[in-house]
Structures are given as C-alpha cells and as structure tokens.
Amino acid sequence: MQTQIIKVDKSQGIRIPKSLLDRIGISEAVAIEVQGDRIVIRAAAKPRAGWEEAFAKMAEQHDDILLDDITPTEWEENEWQW
C-alpha cells in the first residue's frame, strides 16, 4: 500500500486506513520509533500491563513481603489514637 505525506498544521502526517489499524489492534495511543531507514508504529504499551499477573506470581512464591521493617514515626507513637 502506498500513501501520500500530508500537511497537518506545522507538521506532516500520513493517513492510515482503519482496516490496517484494526488488523494489528491499534485503537488509541501509539509508539513510534526509527529503525534504520524505517519508521515503526506500534500500539503503545499500557501502563501497569501485566502487574496483576506479576503480583499473583509474587504471592504464590511468598515474595510479596516488605523489604524493610516497619518503623513507626514519633507522631504515630505519641499522637495517633485509634
């Protein structure tokens, strides 16, 4: 497929057919990078993707404990009331 570069305000852009975006699952944000003489566009990674699975695995391996001892502050020791 071939397309033309178009003017978009003070930048330039291309139109990507919706059918192509649907084929590769791009619907929102994209990541763009240059690889040699190519511009690569892919779906942007979603923040916190995979965290739920990672936390579940940590819990299974009992690797979800605090690394530091809990050290109460002076305020917690002297002023906090239940």
C-alpha positions as CSV (number, residue, x, y, z in Angstrom):
1,M,0.0,0.0,0.0
2,Q,1.3,3.5,-0.8
3,T,0.1,6.8,0.6
4,Q,1.0,10.5,0.5
5,I,2.5,12.6,3.2
6,I,0.1,15.4,4.1
7,K,0.4,18.7,5.9
8,V,-1.0,18.7,9.4
9,D,-0.7,22.3,10.9
10,K,3.1,22.8,11.2
11,S,3.8,19.1,11.0
12,Q,3.4,16.4,8.4
13,G,1.5,13.1,8.7
14,I,0.0,10.1,6.9
15,R,-3.4,8.6,6.9
16,I,-3.6,5.0,8.0
17,P,-6.7,3.1,6.9
18,K,-8.8,1.9,9.8
19,S,-8.7,-1.6,8.4
20,L,-4.9,-1.8,8.9
21,L,-5.2,-0.4,12.4
22,D,-7.9,-3.0,13.2
23,R,-5.8,-5.8,11.9
24,I,-3.0,-5.1,14.4
25,G,-5.2,-3.9,17.3
26,I,-4.3,-0.2,17.4
27,S,-7.1,1.9,18.7
28,E,-5.6,4.5,20.9
29,A,-2.0,5.6,21.7
30,V,0.9,4.5,19.5
31,A,4.7,4.3,20.0
32,I,6.8,5.5,17.1
33,E,10.5,4.7,16.6
34,V,13.1,4.8,13.8
35,Q,14.8,1.6,12.9
36,G,17.4,2.2,10.3
37,D,15.6,3.7,7.3
38,R,12.1,2.7,8.6
39,I,9.5,4.3,10.9
40,V,7.9,1.7,13.0
41,I,4.4,2.4,14.6
42,R,3.0,0.0,17.2
43,A,0.4,0.1,19.9
44,A,1.7,1.8,22.9
45,A,2.3,-0.3,26.0
46,K,-0.4,0.2,28.6
47,P,0.8,1.4,31.9
48,R,0.8,-1.3,34.5
49,A,0.2,-4.0,31.9
50,G,0.9,-7.4,33.4
51,W,1.0,-6.1,37.0
52,E,-1.9,-8.3,38.2
53,E,-0.2,-11.5,36.9
54,A,3.1,-10.4,38.4
55,F,1.6,-9.7,41.8
56,A,-0.2,-13.1,41.8
57,K,3.0,-14.9,41.0
58,M,4.8,-13.0,43.8
59,A,2.1,-14.0,46.2
60,E,2.4,-17.7,45.1
61,Q,6.1,-17.6,45.7
62,H,5.7,-15.7,49.1
63,D,7.8,-12.9,47.6
64,D,5.3,-10.2,48.5
65,I,6.7,-9.1,51.8
66,L,8.1,-5.7,52.8
67,L,11.8,-5.4,52.5
68,D,12.2,-3.0,55.4
69,D,10.9,-3.3,58.9
70,I,8.1,-1.0,59.7
71,T,9.5,1.9,61.7
72,P,6.8,4.0,63.4
73,T,7.2,7.7,63.4
74,E,7.3,9.8,66.5
75,W,3.8,11.1,65.6
76,E,2.5,7.5,65.3
77,E,4.0,6.6,68.6
78,N,2.9,9.6,70.6
79,E,-0.2,11.2,68.9
80,W,-2.0,8.6,66.9
81,Q,-5.2,7.4,68.5
82,W,-7.5,4.5,67.5
